[in-house]
Amino acid sequence: MTVRTEWLQLNGIRCERCVNRLALVLKDHPGLEYANANLMGQLQLSWDDEQTTREALLEAIARGGFRPAAGPPPGFE
C-alpha cells in the first residue's frame, strides 16, 4: 500500500455548507484515507495509490462544484 498525501487550494469554498458538500462528494471514495478542508479552501488529501488516483479524486471534487486553483495553498509553497 502506497499512501500519497497532497495539499490543494480549491476555488469555490465560501462557507461551511461548501465544506460539507465537499465532504459528501468524497465520502466513501475507495482508497481515500483522509480528507480535511477548511474555509480558506485548503484541502489535505491522503489516499491509497493502489485503490484510487489523484485524477479520480479531482473528478469527485469537480462533481461537487470545486476545482483546484493554480499553485499550492498559501503557506505551502
Secondary structure, DSSP 4 states (H G I P E B T S, - for coil): --EEEEEEEEES--SHHHHHHHHHHHTT-TTEEEEEE-TTSEEEEEEETTT--HHHHHHHHHHTT-EEPSSPPTT--
